[in-house]
């Protein structure tokens, strides 16, 4: 694979090639190359160049989605590298590239949670994920991630709600911020509406919802109240 002291273009090309091989060929068709490809993605996920880093972080998400049999050690290594990538400071990096890279790292955390939550510290990973949502730079990833959050919320609410539902305020804040924007599609909006209307069916949850709405911004509150009052 490429080495670090080569140009950004060559490193980025190598990472994109690794991404495509994993995504379109699948691990089963490249069993001998797989360890080298995954090793390269993990290495370049903390590269100093944000465009190289973005491609690698995206690829780690592909690994998570395409590797059902990945072991506990490997998936936690992927998660730890993504945390490092998320925590990289902008410095003098190009703002747009930096933000897109960070969005891809956050998105890959979400993909790991969705596909391998039983192999990781899911409580901490979910808190990290939610604290960095909503995404607002990479539109494609933003739509997918907000949709993924909706899917998990409807199918496995305990996974994202956290102990005693402590993540509910952040979840509502996320959706209140994006539900009427280009970062949220109609399917996600309808799912959020379904979730909120489910809350108001139970008096204690209805009270909790109102208390949360009271501390959100006007924009967030109005967006959610429109769903709350919809028939």
C-alpha positions as CSV (number, residue, x, y, z in Angstrom):
1,X,0.0,0.0,0.0
2,X,1.0,3.7,-0.2
3,X,3.3,5.1,2.3
4,X,2.8,8.3,4.3
5,X,5.5,10.5,2.7
6,X,4.0,10.2,-0.8
7,X,1.7,12.9,-2.1
8,X,-1.9,13.4,-0.9
9,X,-3.2,12.5,-4.3
10,X,-1.4,9.1,-4.4
11,X,-2.4,8.3,-0.8
12,X,-6.0,9.3,-1.5
13,X,-6.1,7.2,-4.6
14,X,-4.8,4.2,-2.7
15,X,-7.4,4.6,0.0
16,X,-10.3,5.1,-2.5
17,X,-9.1,1.9,-4.2
18,X,-9.2,0.0,-0.9
19,X,-12.7,1.4,-0.2
20,X,-14.0,0.3,-3.6
21,X,-12.5,-3.2,-3.3
22,X,-14.1,-3.8,0.1
23,X,-17.4,-2.2,-0.9
24,X,-17.9,-3.7,-4.3
25,X,-16.1,-7.0,-4.2
26,X,-16.8,-7.9,-0.6
27,X,-14.5,-9.4,2.0
28,X,-15.4,-13.0,0.8
29,X,-13.9,-12.4,-2.7
30,X,-10.6,-10.8,-1.4
31,X,-9.7,-12.9,1.7
32,X,-6.0,-12.5,1.2
33,X,-6.0,-8.8,0.4
34,X,-8.6,-8.0,3.2
35,X,-6.1,-7.7,6.1
36,X,-3.8,-5.3,4.1
37,X,-6.7,-3.2,3.0
38,X,-8.2,-2.8,6.4
39,X,-4.8,-2.1,7.9
40,X,-4.3,0.7,5.4
41,X,-7.7,2.3,6.2
42,X,-7.0,2.2,9.9
43,X,-3.6,3.8,9.3
44,X,-4.8,6.6,7.1
45,X,-7.9,7.4,9.2
46,X,-5.7,9.7,11.2
47,X,-3.7,11.1,8.3
48,X,-2.8,14.8,8.4
49,X,-4.5,15.4,5.1
50,X,-8.3,15.7,5.6
51,X,-9.2,14.4,2.1
52,X,-7.1,11.3,2.7
53,X,-8.5,10.9,6.2
54,X,-12.1,11.3,4.9
55,X,-11.7,8.4,2.4
56,X,-10.2,6.2,5.1
57,X,-13.0,7.0,7.6
58,X,-15.6,6.3,5.0
59,X,-13.9,3.0,4.3
60,X,-14.0,2.0,7.9
61,X,-17.8,2.4,7.8
62,X,-17.8,0.2,4.7
63,X,-15.9,-2.4,6.7
64,X,-18.5,-2.3,9.5
65,X,-21.4,-2.7,7.1
66,X,-19.9,-5.5,5.0
67,X,-18.1,-7.6,7.6
68,X,-20.7,-9.4,9.7
69,X,-18.0,-11.7,11.1
70,X,-15.5,-9.1,12.2
71,X,-14.3,-9.9,15.6
72,X,-14.5,-7.9,18.8
73,X,-10.9,-6.8,18.8
74,X,-11.0,-5.6,15.2
75,X,-14.3,-3.6,15.5
76,X,-13.1,-1.9,18.7
77,X,-9.9,-1.0,16.9
78,X,-12.0,0.6,14.1
79,X,-14.0,2.5,16.7
80,X,-10.9,3.7,18.6
81,X,-9.3,5.0,15.4
82,X,-12.6,6.8,14.4
83,X,-12.6,8.5,17.9
84,X,-9.1,9.7,17.2
85,X,-10.1,11.0,13.8
86,X,-13.1,12.9,15.3
87,X,-10.9,14.5,17.9
88,X,-8.3,15.9,15.4
89,X,-8.3,19.6,15.6
90,X,-8.8,21.7,12.5
91,X,-5.7,23.9,12.7
92,X,-4.9,25.3,9.2
93,X,-6.7,22.5,7.3
94,X,-9.2,23.4,4.6
95,X,-12.5,24.1,6.4
96,X,-14.7,22.2,3.9
97,X,-12.5,19.2,3.6
98,X,-12.1,19.1,7.4
99,X,-15.8,19.2,8.0
100,X,-16.6,16.6,5.4
101,X,-13.9,14.3,6.9
102,X,-15.3,14.7,10.4
103,X,-18.8,13.9,9.2
104,X,-17.6,10.7,7.6
105,X,-15.8,9.7,10.8
106,X,-19.0,10.3,12.8
107,X,-21.1,8.5,10.2
108,X,-18.8,5.4,10.5
109,X,-19.3,5.4,14.3
110,X,-23.1,5.2,13.6
111,X,-22.6,2.3,11.2
112,X,-20.6,0.4,13.8
113,X,-23.3,1.0,16.4
114,X,-26.0,-0.2,14.0
115,X,-24.2,-3.4,12.9
116,X,-21.9,-4.4,15.8
117,X,-23.3,-2.8,19.0
118,X,-23.1,-6.1,20.8
119,X,-19.3,-6.1,20.4
120,X,-18.6,-2.6,21.7
121,X,-19.3,-0.3,24.7
122,X,-22.5,0.7,23.1
123,X,-23.5,3.2,25.8
124,X,-20.3,5.3,25.3
125,X,-20.4,4.9,21.5
126,X,-24.0,6.1,21.3
127,X,-23.2,9.1,23.5
128,X,-20.3,10.0,21.2
129,X,-22.4,9.6,18.1
130,X,-25.4,11.6,19.3
131,X,-23.2,14.3,20.7
132,X,-21.8,14.9,17.2
133,X,-25.2,14.9,15.4
134,X,-26.7,16.4,13.4
135,X,-24.4,16.3,10.5
136,X,-24.5,19.4,8.3
137,X,-21.6,19.3,5.9
138,X,-21.7,16.0,3.9
139,X,-25.4,16.1,2.8
140,X,-25.5,12.5,1.6
141,X,-24.1,11.1,4.9
142,X,-26.3,13.5,6.9
143,X,-29.5,12.2,5.3
144,X,-28.3,8.6,5.8
145,X,-27.2,9.1,9.4
146,X,-30.4,10.9,10.5
147,X,-32.3,8.1,8.8
148,X,-30.2,5.5,10.6
149,X,-30.9,7.2,14.0
150,X,-34.7,7.1,13.1
151,X,-34.4,3.4,12.2
152,X,-32.7,2.4,15.4
153,X,-35.1,4.6,17.5
154,X,-38.1,2.8,16.0
155,X,-36.6,-0.8,16.0
156,X,-34.3,-0.8,19.0
157,X,-35.0,2.3,21.0
158,X,-33.2,1.1,24.1
159,X,-29.9,1.1,22.1
160,X,-30.0,4.8,21.5
161,X,-32.2,6.1,24.4
162,X,-29.6,5.1,26.9
163,X,-30.1,4.3,30.6
164,X,-33.4,5.7,31.9
165,X,-33.9,7.4,28.5
166,X,-31.2,10.0,29.3
167,X,-30.4,10.5,25.6
168,X,-34.0,11.5,24.7
169,X,-33.3,15.3,25.0
170,X,-30.4,15.1,22.6
171,X,-32.3,12.9,20.1
172,X,-35.2,15.4,20.0
173,X,-32.7,18.2,19.7
174,X,-31.1,16.5,16.7
175,X,-34.4,15.9,14.9
176,X,-35.7,19.3,15.8
177,X,-32.7,20.8,14.1
178,X,-32.9,18.9,10.8
179,X,-36.4,17.6,10.3
180,X,-37.5,20.5,8.0
181,X,-34.1,20.8,6.2
182,X,-32.3,19.2,3.3
183,X,-30.5,17.0,5.8
184,X,-33.6,14.9,6.5
185,X,-35.7,13.0,3.9
186,X,-39.4,12.4,4.1
187,X,-39.1,8.9,5.3
188,X,-37.1,10.0,8.3
189,X,-39.5,12.8,9.0
190,X,-42.4,10.4,9.0
191,X,-40.5,8.1,11.3
192,X,-39.8,10.9,13.8
193,X,-43.4,11.8,13.7
194,X,-44.4,8.2,14.4
195,X,-42.0,8.2,17.4
196,X,-43.2,11.5,18.8
197,X,-46.9,10.6,18.5
198,X,-46.0,7.4,20.3
199,X,-44.6,9.4,23.2
200,X,-47.8,11.4,23.6
201,X,-49.9,8.3,24.0
202,X,-48.4,7.8,27.5
203,X,-48.9,10.6,30.0
204,X,-45.5,10.4,31.8
205,X,-43.7,10.4,28.4
206,X,-45.9,13.3,27.2
207,X,-44.9,15.3,30.2
208,X,-41.2,14.5,29.6
209,X,-41.6,15.5,26.0
210,X,-43.1,18.8,26.9
211,X,-40.3,19.5,29.5
212,X,-37.7,18.8,26.8
213,X,-39.5,21.0,24.2
214,X,-39.4,23.9,26.7
215,X,-35.6,24.0,26.8
216,X,-35.0,23.6,23.0
217,X,-34.5,26.5,20.7
218,X,-37.5,28.0,19.1
219,X,-36.6,26.5,15.8
220,X,-36.3,23.0,17.2
221,X,-39.4,23.3,19.3
222,X,-41.6,24.6,16.5
223,X,-40.4,21.8,14.1
224,X,-41.2,19.1,16.7
225,X,-44.5,20.6,17.8
226,X,-45.6,20.5,14.2
227,X,-45.2,16.8,14.3
228,X,-46.6,16.5,17.7
229,X,-49.8,18.2,16.7
230,X,-50.1,16.5,13.3
231,X,-52.9,14.0,12.8
